């Protein structure tokens, strides 16, 4: 959601800077994902000034050019060659002086230089609308009001102000904040200041010359419907201030009528729709459903087949609009429209959500309707829009407000205990503080006792229906950071040696964080496009979007999306880990599995002047995987080559042959392409359930460090290429369980100097007796047993 700083300040009076408001918003639950300084038009008219054309003579060498003398408030007039047909002496104009970079409406910016045009010096440019981004017109230069002051910056003359854009990651439960009013309401509650709502007291009905009858047939899907007509309007471009206001938040200006409806939507959070009244057949508006399969052409010129459950706004003969979602191709406002029928309604969120999903239409209106808007703001928003249309398009309000609201939506009644507030927050806030925050949030205090409050929560706060929700609101506005960390922690002792999940998770987190990893937390919902097969997928019955329509079956893609997001922002060297669950539907049952996922990509270490930067490799990830298992004291696992559609190559560790501990390797190129990741990524997927079970079976054994020295012996052997180091290590550990402490590989060779199908391994063995010094005779006996078993079980030939 995009919020303009300048627009926000129309609702609240504060000297807080954009940066300060950004911190406040994030602290009260409206997380500001980015804060950007923006200009209403590119370039912000920098370097442009108001000039006066003192003289305009025919160019001596060009019929279509004129040589002008222009006063821009400096010590000397500028000579400017101009090709506009309407340039004349006595005009006030916009001038781009030498050195200015102008930003045209279409095309690339260019710099104004002093030059000669057909032999005459030109010291600037007299500008048209499209040359400086102020409009589309290029018929001639802009002619300003004769009272315009010479030398004043054009930015000041056109009242352009720099703005700041807050990009807020609005959570689905906060539909009330999906507007400038809603965002300002939270800030006002935090700062304990008044909120300034637009004044609609000037609203009057001019006459009743155009009354359109409204009937609601589907009352459950449309609890409230308000409307009026405005006649004698003129559809034209919106004024500059309105265009700028919409442009800052990324909304394209269309015309003054449609722009007003978009303006009020983003201002108050109430979607509106304007119909061409002359397109309403029978002078009737019917809020109803139509027969299954009824064809309907929407604004995008696409014919859609309606469902019997789609709520529509129709006339006496045909549907005109998909209620709360999208308008129709024939009933919208056109250049020839002279009378509009203006709608402001409250539609059932479930109805809108299902229709929006059914037709794959996501609009600003449906976004708000399907989350639940304020059912009591419809008439206020209607008056606000009607006043703006009358101001910007002329005309008269030609009907009384029709407000059909047979069963008003009631507030939520909630009982709140002071004791529970203090207990859950962890701090005694005081009754007055609690009450002032609640009232600042527009929640009515019906009654108060020594124990607590009886409240009526306005229906636009669809997420505040229980005591705990109110307590969360109090904490949110009071400030999470204002709750002190206690100096003492009280806990009952747990004498169980069985480690809890949190204990194991913390141990893993500490190790990974200490190795330069950052933890991520991803959405468990993902796109079905990532799934090779949907047979076992857990599908969402009512998905928020097509990109979040199933529960994830793997941890891979959420991590790759995080990597793509960072790489697109020039952060290429990444180490992530995530604890999460995957979901399957097998044999009529839903299955949740816990995982730990690791991701590494980019450079292995930061750039240094005294060493080369190297990219991460499979072995960097393997070292982390091995270190993690060692930290958890998990041993005696087997190693196999990985078999996975996600990994191009890698290894899999299994416990006792069947229980998977971890799969890790290089991510397949197809998965990288699907998520837009450009660099190689290495990925490890731990089965956290199996890890937990093994850790819980571990026994803590302590012993003294041996006083006797360890001995190392090496063996070089020739084996078949299919034999892995893991197999040889397993043979060695089975041969000598007591004295063999370590087995490592320090050299591998495979080439034309060896027989076909063979490779050479060089292994080291560390032997140690805890009770005495090993003799050469004992060591040789162990090595002979190793040589014998390597030859017997792996076909190894010892190389001299």
ZIFEN-V136608 format. One record per residue. N is the residue number from 1. OMEGA is omega in degrees with one decimal (NA if undefined). BURIAL is b if it has 24 or more other ideal C-beta (glycine too) atoms within 12 Angstrom, else e. D_CENTER is the distance of its C-alpha to the mean C-alpha in whole Angstrom. Layout:
# ZIFEN-V136608
[[N OMEGA BURIAL D_CENTER] [N OMEGA BURIAL D_CENTER]]
This chain:
# ZIFEN-V136608
[[1 -177.1 b 9] [2 -177.9 b 11] [3 178.8 b 14] [4 179.1 b 18] [5 -179.3 b 20] [6 179.3 b 23] [7 179.4 b 22] [8 -176.5 b 21] [9 173.2 b 25] [10 -179.6 b 26] [11 -177.3 b 26] [12 176.6 b 26] [13 -177.2 e 29] [14 176.1 b 28] [15 179.6 e 29] [16 177.5 e 25] [17 176.0 e 24] [18 -179.5 b 20] [19 179.0 e 20] [20 177.0 e 21] [21 178.0 b 19] [22 178.9 b 16] [23 179.2 e 18] [24 -178.6 b 19] [25 179.4 b 16] [26 -178.6 b 14] [27 -178.5 b 18] [28 170.6 b 18] [29 175.3 b 15] [30 -169.8 b 12] [31 177.2 e 10] [32 -177.8 b 10] [33 175.9 e 8] [34 175.7 e 10] [35 -172.2 b 14] [36 173.3 e 15] [37 -176.7 e 19] [38 174.8 b 20] [39 -176.9 b 23] [40 172.5 b 23] [41 -178.4 b 25] [42 179.2 e 25] [43 177.4 b 28] [44 179.8 b 28] [45 179.3 b 32] [46 178.5 b 33] [47 178.8 b 36] [48 -178.3 b 37] [49 176.2 b 40] [50 -179.4 b 42] [51 178.3 b 46] [52 180.0 b 49] [53 -178.1 b 51] [54 -177.1 b 54] [55 177.8 e 56] [56 -177.4 b 55] [57 177.3 e 58] [58 175.9 e 58] [59 -176.5 b 57] [60 -174.6 e 60] [61 -178.2 e 59] [62 -176.7 e 56] [63 -173.6 e 57] [64 -179.5 e 53] [65 176.4 b 52] [66 178.3 b 53] [67 -174.4 b 54] [68 169.7 b 53] [69 -172.9 b 53] [70 175.6 b 50] [71 178.0 b 50] [72 177.2 b 47] [73 179.0 e 48] [74 -179.0 e 49] [75 180.0 e 53] [76 176.0 e 53] [77 177.2 e 53] [78 172.1 b 50] [79 -177.5 b 52] [80 174.9 b 49] [81 -173.7 b 50] [82 -179.5 b 48] [83 -177.7 b 48] [84 -178.3 b 47] [85 -175.0 e 49] [86 -179.4 e 49] [87 -178.1 b 49] [88 177.5 e 52] [89 178.6 e 54] [90 -178.5 e 53] [91 165.8 b 49] [92 -170.7 b 46] [93 173.9 b 44] [94 -175.5 b 41] [95 171.3 b 42] [96 -177.6 b 40] [97 -178.9 b 42] [98 -179.0 b 43] [99 -179.6 e 40] [100 170.7 b 37] [101 -179.2 b 34] [102 -176.8 b 33] [103 -177.9 b 30] [104 178.2 b 31] [105 178.1 e 29] [106 179.8 e 30] [107 -175.3 e 30] [108 175.5 e 30] [109 176.9 e 31] [110 -174.7 e 35] [111 178.1 e 37] [112 179.0 b 40] [113 172.2 e 43] [114 -174.4 e 47] [115 172.9 e 48] [116 179.4 e 51] [117 -177.2 b 51] [118 174.2 e 54] [119 -179.5 e 56] [120 -179.7 b 55] [121 175.7 e 53] [122 -173.0 b 49] [123 178.7 b 48] [124 -179.8 b 44] [125 170.8 b 43] [126 -161.5 b 43] [127 168.1 b 40] [128 -178.3 b 39] [129 -172.5 b 36] [130 -179.0 e 34] [131 -178.1 b 35] [132 174.2 b 33] [133 -178.5 b 30] [134 -179.9 b 31] [135 -177.0 b 32] [136 -172.4 e 33] [137 174.0 e 37] [138 -178.7 e 39] [139 -179.3 e 42] [140 -180.0 e 43] [141 175.8 b 43] [142 175.3 b 41] [143 -175.0 b 44] [144 177.2 b 43] [145 -175.8 e 45] [146 -179.5 e 48] [147 179.4 e 47] [148 -174.6 b 45] [149 -178.7 e 45] [150 176.1 b 46] [151 179.1 e 44] [152 176.8 b 41] [153 179.7 b 38] [154 178.1 b 36] [155 179.4 b 33] [156 -178.9 e 35] [157 -178.7 b 37] [158 176.3 b 34] [159 175.8 e 32] [160 178.1 b 29] [161 173.0 b 27] [162 -179.1 e 25] [163 175.4 b 22] [164 -176.5 b 18] [165 174.4 b 15] [166 172.1 b 13] [167 -173.5 b 9] [168 176.0 b 8] [169 -174.2 e 6] [170 177.8 b 8] [171 -173.6 e 10] [172 -176.6 b 12] [173 -174.1 e 15] [174 177.1 b 15] [175 -178.8 b 16] [176 -177.3 b 18] [177 -175.3 b 16] [178 178.9 b 14] [179 176.5 b 17] [180 176.5 b 19] [181 -178.6 b 21] [182 178.4 b 19] [183 179.0 b 17] [184 -179.8 b 21] [185 178.5 b 22] [186 179.2 b 21] [187 179.9 b 22] [188 177.7 b 25] [189 -179.4 b 25] [190 -177.0 b 25] [191 -177.9 b 27] [192 178.0 e 29] [193 -179.7 e 30] [194 176.7 e 31] [195 -175.5 b 28] [196 178.2 e 30] [197 178.3 b 29] [198 -177.6 b 30] [199 178.8 e 34] [200 -177.1 e 35] [201 -180.0 e 39] [202 -178.6 e 40] [203 175.3 b 39] [204 173.6 e 42] [205 -175.5 b 43] [206 176.0 e 45] [207 179.4 e 47] [208 -175.7 e 47] [209 -177.8 e 48] [210 179.9 b 45] [211 177.6 b 44] [212 -177.9 b 42] [213 -179.9 e 43] [214 177.6 b 40] [215 178.9 e 40] [216 178.5 b 37] [217 -178.7 e 38] [218 -172.8 b 35] [219 -178.2 e 35] [220 -179.8 e 33] [221 179.9 b 30] [222 -178.5 b 31] [223 -178.1 b 32] [224 179.4 b 32] [225 179.2 b 33] [226 -176.6 b 34] [227 172.2 b 35] [228 176.5 b 37] [229 175.7 b 39] [230 -175.0 b 39] [231 176.4 b 42] [232 -179.0 e 43] [233 173.5 b 40] [234 179.8 e 39] [235 -178.3 b 36] [236 177.5 e 35] [237 176.0 e 33] [238 174.4 b 31] [239 -173.8 e 32] [240 -176.7 b 30] [241 -179.2 b 29] [242 176.6 b 27] [243 -178.8 b 26] [244 -177.9 b 24] [245 178.9 b 23] [246 -177.5 b 21] [247 -178.4 b 20] [248 -178.9 b 18] [249 173.1 b 15] [250 178.8 e 16] [251 -178.1 b 18] [252 177.3 e 21] [253 -178.7 b 24] [254 172.1 b 27] [255 -171.4 b 30] [256 -178.7 b 31] [257 -179.4 b 31] [258 -179.8 b 27] [259 177.6 b 26] [260 179.9 b 27] [261 177.2 b 25] [262 179.3 b 22] [263 -178.6 b 23] [264 177.0 b 24] [265 -177.8 b 21] [266 178.0 b 18] [267 -172.2 b 21] [268 -178.5 b 22] [269 -180.0 b 20] [270 175.1 b 23] [271 178.2 b 22] [272 174.5 b 26] [273 178.9 b 27] [274 177.4 b 31] [275 168.1 b 33] [276 -174.2 b 36] [277 -179.4 b 39] [278 178.1 b 41] [279 -179.8 b 39] [280 -175.6 b 40] [281 180.0 e 43] [282 -179.4 e 45] [283 -177.8 e 44] [284 171.2 b 42] [285 -178.5 b 38] [286 176.3 b 38] [287 -168.4 b 35] [288 171.9 b 35] [289 -179.3 b 34] [290 -177.1 b 36] [291 177.9 e 38] [292 176.8 e 36] [293 178.1 e 36] [294 -179.5 e 36] [295 179.0 e 35] [296 -179.2 b 33] [297 -178.3 b 31] [298 -176.7 b 28] [299 -179.4 b 27] [300 178.1 e 26] [301 177.3 e 30] [302 176.8 e 29] [303 -178.5 e 31] [304 177.5 b 30] [305 -175.8 e 32] [306 170.9 b 31] [307 177.7 e 31] [308 179.8 e 34] [309 179.6 b 31] [310 176.1 b 29] [311 -176.5 b 30] [312 169.0 b 31] [313 -176.3 b 32] [314 172.4 b 36] [315 -175.8 b 39] [316 -174.1 e 43] [317 -167.7 e 42] [318 174.6 b 39] [319 -179.4 b 35] [320 -171.8 b 33] [321 171.5 b 30] [322 -170.6 b 27] [323 175.2 b 27] [324 -174.5 b 23] [325 -170.8 b 22] [326 -179.7 b 24] [327 178.6 b 27] [328 -174.3 b 30] [329 -171.8 b 31] [330 -172.5 b 35] [331 -177.3 b 34] [332 -179.3 b 32] [333 179.1 b 33] [334 180.0 b 35] [335 -177.1 e 37] [336 -178.1 e 40] [337 177.4 b 38] [338 178.0 b 41] [339 179.0 b 40] [340 170.1 b 36] [341 -173.1 b 36] [342 -176.5 b 33] [343 171.8 b 31] [344 -169.8 b 29] [345 170.6 b 28] [346 -179.5 b 27] [347 179.1 b 26] [348 -177.1 b 26] [349 -178.0 b 22] [350 179.3 e 23] [351 -179.7 b 25] [352 -178.4 b 22] [353 -179.4 b 20] [354 178.8 b 23] [355 178.7 b 24] [356 179.6 b 20] [357 -176.5 b 20] [358 -176.8 b 23] [359 179.9 b 23] [360 -179.0 e 20] [361 176.1 b 19] [362 -179.1 b 16] [363 176.6 b 16] [364 179.9 b 16] [365 -177.9 b 19] [366 178.2 b 18] [367 -177.8 b 15] [368 -179.2 b 17] [369 -173.3 b 20] [370 175.6 b 19] [371 177.5 b 17] [372 179.3 b 20] [373 179.6 b 21] [374 -178.9 b 24] [375 -175.8 b 27] [376 -179.5 b 30] [377 -171.6 b 28] [378 -177.2 b 29] [379 177.8 b 32] [380 179.6 b 31] [381 178.8 b 28] [382 178.0 b 31] [383 -179.9 b 33] [384 -179.2 b 31] [385 -179.1 b 30] [386 178.7 b 34] [387 179.4 b 35] [388 179.5 b 33] [389 179.1 b 34] [390 179.4 b 37] [391 -171.6 b 37] [392 -176.0 b 35] [393 -177.7 b 37] [394 177.6 e 40] [395 -178.9 b 42] [396 174.9 b 42] [397 -164.8 b 41] [398 172.6 b 43] [399 169.9 b 43] [400 175.4 b 42] [401 172.3 b 39] [402 -177.2 b 39] [403 -179.6 b 37] [404 -174.0 b 37] [405 -171.9 b 36] [406 -178.4 e 39] [407 -178.0 e 37] [408 177.5 e 35] [409 -174.8 b 32] [410 173.1 e 33] [411 176.8 b 31] [412 176.8 b 31] [413 -175.5 e 33] [414 173.9 b 33] [415 -177.4 b 35] [416 177.8 b 34] [417 176.2 b 36] [418 -178.5 b 36] [419 -179.6 e 37] [420 176.9 b 34] [421 -178.1 b 32] [422 -178.8 b 33] [423 -177.1 e 34] [424 179.4 b 30] [425 -179.9 b 29] [426 179.5 e 31] [427 177.7 e 33] [428 -174.0 e 35] [429 -175.2 b 34] [430 -174.5 e 37] [431 -177.6 b 37] [432 179.1 e 37] [433 -179.9 b 34] [434 -177.1 b 32] [435 -178.2 b 34] [436 177.7 e 33] [437 -179.0 b 29] [438 -179.4 b 29] [439 177.7 b 31] [440 178.6 b 29] [441 177.0 b 26] [442 175.9 b 28] [443 -175.1 b 30] [444 173.9 b 33] [445 -176.6 b 36] [446 -179.2 e 39] [447 179.7 e 41] [448 173.2 e 41] [449 177.8 e 43] [450 -176.5 e 44] [451 -176.0 e 41] [452 -172.9 b 38] [453 168.7 b 37] [454 -170.5 b 37] [455 168.9 b 34] [456 -176.8 b 33] [457 -178.6 b 29] [458 -173.3 b 28] [459 177.3 b 27] [460 175.1 b 24] [461 -175.5 b 22] [462 -178.2 b 22] [463 -178.0 b 21] [464 -176.7 b 24] [465 -177.1 b 27] [466 179.0 e 28] [467 -177.1 b 30] [468 177.3 e 27] [469 177.8 b 24] [470 179.3 b 26] [471 177.2 b 27] [472 177.6 b 23] [473 178.8 b 23] [474 -179.5 b 26] [475 -178.5 b 25] [476 -178.3 b 21] [477 177.5 b 23] [478 176.7 b 26] [479 177.7 b 24] [480 -177.6 e 23] [481 179.0 e 24] [482 175.8 e 27] [483 -174.8 e 28] [484 174.2 e 31] [485 -176.3 e 31] [486 178.7 e 34] [487 178.1 e 37] [488 175.9 e 38] [489 179.2 e 37] [490 178.6 e 39] [491 175.2 e 39] [492 -176.9 e 41] [493 176.1 e 42] [494 -176.6 e 41] [495 -179.3 e 44] [496 177.4 e 43] [497 179.5 e 43] [498 -176.3 e 40] [499 177.8 b 37] [500 -179.6 e 34] [501 -178.1 e 31] [502 179.9 e 29] [503 179.4 e 32] [504 -179.3 b 31] [505 178.6 b 27] [506 178.8 e 28] [507 178.5 b 31] [508 -179.3 b 28] [509 -179.5 e 26] [510 -179.6 e 28] [511 -177.3 b 30] [512 178.3 b 26] [513 177.3 e 25] [514 177.6 e 29] [515 172.3 b 28] [516 179.0 e 25] [517 172.7 b 23] [518 179.5 b 19] [519 174.4 b 18] [520 177.0 b 15] [521 -173.6 e 13] [522 176.6 b 12] [523 176.6 b 11] [524 174.3 b 15] [525 -179.2 b 14] [526 -176.9 b 14] [527 177.7 b 15] [528 179.0 b 19] [529 178.2 e 19] [530 -173.2 b 19] [531 176.4 b 22] [532 179.5 e 26] [533 179.5 e 27] [534 -176.6 e 26] [535 -177.3 e 29] [536 -176.7 e 28] [537 172.4 b 25] [538 -174.1 b 23] [539 178.0 e 22] [540 -176.9 b 20] [541 -176.0 e 22] [542 -172.6 e 20] [543 177.1 b 16] [544 179.0 e 13] [545 179.6 b 13] [546 178.3 e 15] [547 -178.6 e 13] [548 -172.2 b 13] [549 175.2 b 17] [550 171.2 b 18] [551 -173.7 b 18] [552 176.9 b 18] [553 -179.9 b 22] [554 177.9 b 21] [555 -169.2 b 19] [556 -166.6 b 19] [557 177.4 b 16] [558 176.5 b 14] [559 178.9 b 15] [560 176.6 b 16] [561 177.8 b 12] [562 178.4 b 11] [563 179.1 b 15] [564 179.4 b 14] [565 -179.4 e 10] [566 180.0 b 13] [567 177.7 b 16] [568 178.3 e 14] [569 173.1 e 14] [570 172.3 e 18] [571 -169.4 e 18] [572 -176.0 b 20] [573 -167.7 b 22] [574 171.3 b 20] [575 -177.2 b 21] [576 165.9 b 19] [577 -177.8 b 20] [578 169.1 b 19] [579 -179.1 b 21] [580 -177.9 b 20] [581 169.7 b 21] [582 -170.5 b 22] [583 178.4 b 23] [584 175.2 b 26] [585 -176.0 e 29] [586 176.5 e 32] [587 179.6 e 36] [588 -178.9 e 34] [589 174.5 e 33] [590 -174.2 e 29] [591 174.3 e 29] [592 176.5 e 26] [593 178.6 b 27] [594 -176.5 b 25] [595 164.1 b 24] [596 -177.7 b 24] [597 177.8 b 22] [598 178.3 b 23] [599 173.8 b 21] [600 178.9 b 23] [601 178.1 b 23] [602 -177.2 b 24] [603 -179.0 b 27] [604 176.0 b 29] [605 -178.6 e 29] [606 -175.6 e 29] [607 179.7 e 31] [608 -178.2 e 34] [609 -172.1 e 37] [610 176.3 e 40] [611 -179.2 e 38] [612 175.2 e 36] [613 179.8 e 33] [614 178.5 e 32] [615 175.7 e 30] [616 -179.1 b 29] [617 176.5 e 31] [618 -174.7 b 31] [619 172.3 e 34] [620 178.2 b 32] [621 -179.9 b 30] [622 179.1 b 33] [623 178.4 e 34] [624 -180.0 b 31] [625 -179.9 b 31] [626 179.9 b 35] [627 179.6 e 35] [628 178.6 b 32] [629 177.6 b 35] [630 178.4 e 38] [631 -179.6 b 36] [632 177.3 b 36] [633 176.4 e 40] [634 -176.1 b 39] [635 172.9 b 42] [636 175.2 e 44] [637 179.6 b 41] [638 -178.4 b 42] [639 176.9 b 40] [640 172.8 b 40] [641 -175.8 e 38] [642 171.9 b 34] [643 -173.5 e 34] [644 175.4 b 31] [645 -177.4 e 29] [646 -173.8 b 26] [647 177.2 b 28] [648 174.7 e 30] [649 179.0 b 33] [650 -177.4 b 33] [651 175.2 b 35] [652 175.5 b 35] [653 179.2 b 36] [654 176.7 b 38] [655 -178.9 b 40] [656 169.4 e 43] [657 -172.5 e 43] [658 -176.5 e 40] [659 -179.2 e 38] [660 174.2 b 35] [661 -176.5 b 33] [662 169.0 b 31] [663 -179.3 b 30] [664 -179.6 b 29] [665 -178.5 b 29] [666 -178.7 b 28] [667 -179.1 b 25] [668 -176.9 b 26] [669 -179.5 e 26] [670 179.3 e 24] [671 177.7 b 22] [672 -179.4 b 21] [673 -177.9 e 21] [674 -177.7 e 19] [675 177.1 b 16] [676 177.6 e 17] [677 -172.8 b 18] [678 -175.6 e 21] [679 179.0 b 23] [680 -179.4 b 25] [681 175.3 b 23] [682 -166.6 b 25] [683 175.1 b 24] [684 -179.2 b 26] [685 178.5 b 26] [686 170.7 b 28] [687 -171.5 b 29] [688 177.9 b 29] [689 178.5 b 31] [690 177.6 b 34] [691 -179.9 b 33] [692 -179.0 b 33] [693 -179.8 e 37] [694 -179.7 b 38] [695 -178.6 b 37] [696 177.9 e 39] [697 179.6 e 42] [698 173.8 e 42] [699 179.6 e 45] [700 -179.7 e 46] [701 178.2 e 49] [702 178.3 e 50] [703 178.7 e 53] [704 173.7 e 55] [705 -176.3 e 54] [706 177.7 e 57] [707 -172.0 e 59] [708 -172.9 e 60] [709 173.3 e 59] [710 -178.1 e 57] [711 177.8 b 58] [712 172.6 e 56] [713 -179.7 b 58] [714 173.9 e 56] [715 172.1 b 57] [716 -174.5 b 56] [717 178.1 b 56] [718 -179.2 b 56] [719 174.3 b 54] [720 -178.6 e 53] [721 -179.0 e 49] [722 -177.9 e 48] [723 -178.7 b 49] [724 175.3 e 46] [725 179.4 b 46] [726 178.6 b 44] [727 -179.6 b 47] [728 179.2 b 50] [729 179.4 b 48] [730 178.1 b 49] [731 -178.5 b 52] [732 -178.8 b 53] [733 177.6 b 51] [734 -178.9 e 53] [735 -178.0 b 57] [736 -174.4 b 57] [737 -170.9 e 55] [738 -169.9 e 56] [739 -178.1 b 57] [740 -176.4 b 54] [741 -177.6 b 51] [742 171.2 e 49] [743 -179.8 b 49] [744 174.3 e 47] [745 -179.8 b 47] [746 175.0 e 48] [747 174.5 e 49] [748 178.0 e 48] [749 176.1 e 50] [750 -177.1 e 50] [751 -173.6 e 52] [752 178.6 e 55] [753 178.3 e 57] [754 177.1 e 57] [755 179.5 e 58] [756 177.9 e 56] [757 -178.5 e 53] [758 172.3 b 54] [759 -176.9 b 52] [760 175.0 b 53] [761 169.6 b 51] [762 -175.5 b 52] [763 173.8 b 51] [764 -179.0 b 52] [765 177.8 b 53] [766 -178.2 b 53] [767 180.0 b 56] [768 174.7 b 57] [769 -177.7 e 59] [770 -171.3 e 59] [771 -178.1 e 62] [772 177.0 e 64] [773 179.7 e 64] [774 176.2 b 64] [775 178.2 e 67] [776 -179.0 e 67] [777 -179.7 e 69] [778 -179.8 e 66] [779 -179.3 b 63] [780 179.9 e 65] [781 178.5 e 66] [782 -178.4 b 62] [783 177.4 b 61] [784 177.6 e 64] [785 177.7 b 62] [786 -179.7 b 59] [787 -178.5 b 60] [788 -177.4 e 62] [789 174.8 b 59] [790 179.5 b 57] [791 -176.4 e 59] [792 -171.7 e 60] [793 -178.1 e 56] [794 179.7 b 55] [795 -176.4 e 57] [796 173.6 b 57] [797 -178.9 e 60] [798 179.4 b 60] [799 -178.7 e 61] [800 NA e 63]]
